[in-house]
């Protein structure tokens, strides 16, 4: 037997979740049902407070991470005094 659950959420959240589910080949109903089954099976609720970077931010930081891995740093700022001077010049 099936039943209906009414859940209130922001319209934007619902639309984003619906699009993401569709991108994964799922319905929003299937995603919610999977979460509910996991909740019942594991008897726990998990909320992550770990911030995640957006794709845009990861794209921006990619070249910087490559420079760090290659140890390619600017030599113009090497001391606190240099850093203070740099910020003062802005």
C-alpha positions in Angstrom: 0.0 0.0 0.0 1.3 3.5 -0.8 0.6 6.8 0.9 1.1 10.4 0.3 3.3 12.7 2.5 2.9 16.4 2.2 6.1 18.3 2.9 6.5 22.1 2.8 9.8 23.4 1.4 10.9 26.5 -0.5 10.0 26.4 -4.2 13.6 27.0 -5.3 14.8 24.0 -3.2 12.2 21.7 -4.7 13.0 22.7 -8.2 16.7 22.3 -7.7 16.2 18.9 -6.1 13.9 17.9 -8.9 16.4 18.9 -11.6 19.3 17.2 -9.8 17.2 14.0 -9.3 16.3 14.1 -13.0 20.0 14.6 -14.0 20.7 11.4 -12.0 17.8 9.6 -13.8 15.6 9.5 -10.7 12.3 11.1 -9.7 12.2 13.3 -6.6 9.8 10.8 -5.1 12.4 8.0 -5.5 15.0 10.2 -3.8 12.8 11.0 -0.9 11.7 7.3 -0.6 15.4 6.2 -0.6 16.2 8.7 2.2 13.2 7.5 4.3 14.2 3.9 3.9 17.7 4.6 4.9 16.4 6.5 7.9 14.2 3.6 9.0 17.0 1.0 8.3 19.8 2.9 10.1 17.7 4.7 12.7 19.8 7.8 12.3 19.6 11.2 10.7 22.7 12.7 9.2 23.2 16.3 8.5 26.5 17.5 7.2 27.8 20.9 8.5 31.0 20.6 6.5 30.9 23.3 3.9 31.5 22.3 0.3 32.9 24.4 -2.4 30.8 25.2 -5.3 31.9 24.1 -8.8 32.6 27.7 -9.7 34.9 28.2 -6.7 36.7 24.9 -7.4 37.3 26.1 -11.0 38.7 29.4 -9.7 41.0 27.7 -7.2 42.3 25.0 -9.5 45.1 27.0 -11.0 46.1 28.2 -7.5 46.3 24.6 -6.2 48.5 23.7 -9.2 50.8 26.6 -8.4 51.0 25.4 -4.7 51.8 21.8 -5.8 54.5 23.1 -8.1 55.8 25.4 -5.3 55.3 28.3 -7.6 54.9 31.3 -5.2 55.3 35.0 -5.6 58.7 36.1 -4.3 57.6 39.7 -3.8 55.9 39.0 -0.5 58.2 37.1 1.8 57.9 38.9 5.2 55.1 40.4 7.3 56.5 43.8 6.5 56.2 43.1 2.7 52.7 41.9 3.2 51.8 45.0 5.2 53.3 47.2 2.5 51.4 45.3 -0.2 48.0 45.7 1.6 48.8 49.4 2.3 49.4 49.9 -1.4 45.9 48.7 -2.4 
